Amino acid sequence: MKQFIRLVAIFFTALLWTPASDAVNIYLTEVTPYAFATERMDKFDGINVRIVKELSKRSGIPLDMIVVPSSRHVTQFPLEKDAYSISQVNNFSEEEGTQLADVTTYPIVVVIALGSVAKTYEDLIGLSAEKGIGTMRRLSYGPFGQDGRIKKVEVNTLENGFRMLESGRLAGLIGSQPAILAAAEKTGSEAMLINVLQIGYGAHVLRSRPEFAKSANSKALVQVLQEMKKDGTIARILGEFQKR
């Protein structure tokens, strides 16, 4: 019995002396095709997931991916002390997260309800007056988010947005082109993509909490990210999902 107690004590002492993980949290928004649960549900895949894995591998910096809905991403990341984020450029202020580097760029598009016409941004303003344009919670999509002339309706996912659009409850649905295409495929709404208006471009960027923007880790991640762009790694990852 004494021997057993001694072994237990040694075991817990070893736990207490185990060095803490040096891994740093990096927040990603759970939206297809950027970061999404696979069929196993305990694993994630996506454009940003693969970029983070490659960043971690090349830099040697352990990165713990925190994949959450956009509403949690924008509230949890600013509460961290030392953390990174890959998300839309408009999601955070510089006080919340210092922008370190661009990751990917993409068109911002609005899917217009079938039977309606909107060929310009001004057309979109009038079209939104009655039913509104569906937009993901807490996402602004640049000037669109601050434009008070456009009526906006929050949707929790783009998939639900497509269902509302098809049922006549929305005049349009805004999102990044990759996310819109993926959501349309998941809901069988591809027929609605014949009526799409591009209103600009957006970007996913790498951010750090401000106090760690000039840290060795941040500088290393930026350098590796730039190398991944130059050698075609980012383009290859994007191409893997565009072929689906």
Secondary structure, 3 states (H helix, E strand, C coil): CHHHHHHHHHHHHHHHHCCCCCCEEEEEECECCCEEECCCCCCEECHHHHHHHHHHHHHCCCEEEEEECHHHHHHHHHHCCCEEEEEECCCCCCCCCEEEEEEEEEEEEEEECCCCCCCCHHHHHHHHHHHCEEEECCCCCCHHHHCCCCCEEEECCHHHHHHHHHCCCCCEEEEEHHHHHHHHHHHCCHHHHHCEEEEEEEEEEEEECHHHCCCHHHHHHHHHHHHHHHCCHHHHHHHHHHCC
